[in-house]
Amino acid sequence: MSEDQHRGGTETVERTERKTQEPDLYRVVLLNDDYTTMDFVIHVLEEVFHKSPAEAYRIMMLVHTQDRGIAGHYPYEVAETKVTTVVDSARAAGFPLQATMEKA
């Protein structure tokens, strides 16, 4: 007989569960101004945020009529990169478009 059989099977095995926590998400918000064209905002939404033309138009209209539109929700580092990309692209094209991020 093995040693385990002598104990009568009273051995306890502990199982540990690993819980992964989802990262906090941040909203990337585009802000309205009087100089950036609607076409450029749509272009940014399609290229940087990979929105469909219809979704890009809808968000652009929110920016135009409500002074801000949410382009997407992302983990901190991704949101930060997208904000930088938007601002850099706007400056390169000669527009003052602003993007910010806020905790979702």
C-alpha positions in Angstrom: 0.0 0.0 0.0 1.2 3.5 -0.8 1.5 6.2 1.8 -1.6 8.0 0.4 -3.7 4.9 0.9 -2.7 4.7 4.6 -4.0 8.2 5.2 -7.5 7.4 4.2 -7.8 10.0 1.4 -8.1 13.0 3.7 -5.6 15.0 1.8 -6.9 18.4 0.7 -5.9 20.0 -2.6 -6.3 23.8 -2.7 -7.1 25.4 -6.0 -6.2 29.0 -6.6 -8.1 31.0 -9.2 -6.4 33.7 -11.0 -8.7 36.7 -11.6 -7.6 39.2 -14.2 -8.9 42.7 -13.8 -9.9 44.6 -16.9 -8.0 47.9 -17.3 -9.7 51.2 -16.7 -11.1 52.6 -19.9 -10.8 56.2 -21.0 -13.0 58.1 -23.5 -11.3 59.9 -26.3 -13.3 63.1 -27.0 -13.0 65.3 -30.1 -13.8 69.0 -29.4 -15.4 71.4 -31.8 -13.7 74.5 -33.1 -14.5 77.1 -35.8 -11.7 76.2 -38.2 -11.4 72.4 -38.6 -13.4 71.1 -41.5 -16.1 68.5 -41.2 -14.3 66.4 -43.8 -11.1 66.4 -41.8 -12.9 65.3 -38.6 -14.5 62.4 -40.6 -11.1 61.5 -42.0 -9.6 61.4 -38.5 -12.5 59.2 -37.3 -12.1 56.8 -40.2 -8.3 56.6 -40.1 -7.4 56.9 -36.5 -10.4 55.3 -34.9 -11.4 52.9 -37.7 -15.0 54.1 -37.8 -17.2 53.3 -40.8 -18.2 56.3 -42.9 -21.7 56.4 -41.4 -20.4 56.2 -37.8 -17.7 58.8 -38.5 -20.4 61.2 -39.9 -22.6 60.6 -36.9 -19.8 61.4 -34.4 -18.7 64.4 -36.5 -22.2 65.8 -36.3 -22.1 65.4 -32.5 -18.9 67.4 -32.4 -20.4 70.0 -34.7 -23.7 70.4 -32.9 -22.9 69.5 -29.3 -19.2 70.8 -29.2 -17.9 67.3 -28.4 -18.1 63.7 -29.6 -16.8 60.5 -28.2 -14.5 58.8 -30.7 -14.1 55.6 -28.6 -13.2 54.0 -25.3 -9.7 52.6 -24.8 -7.2 51.6 -22.1 -5.1 54.5 -20.9 -2.0 54.0 -23.1 -4.1 53.5 -26.2 -6.3 56.5 -25.5 -3.2 58.7 -24.9 -1.7 57.5 -28.2 -4.9 58.3 -30.1 -5.1 61.8 -28.6 -1.6 62.5 -29.6 -2.1 61.1 -33.1 -5.3 63.3 -33.6 -3.5 66.4 -32.5 -0.4 65.8 -34.5 -2.4 65.0 -37.6 -4.5 68.1 -37.2 -1.5 70.3 -36.8 0.2 68.8 -39.8 -2.9 69.6 -41.8 -3.2 73.1 -40.4 -6.2 72.6 -38.2 -6.6 73.4 -34.5 -8.7 70.2 -33.7 -8.3 69.2 -30.1 -8.8 65.7 -28.6 -8.9 64.9 -24.9 -9.3 61.8 -22.8 -11.4 61.3 -19.7 -12.0 58.4 -17.5 -15.0 56.4 -18.7 
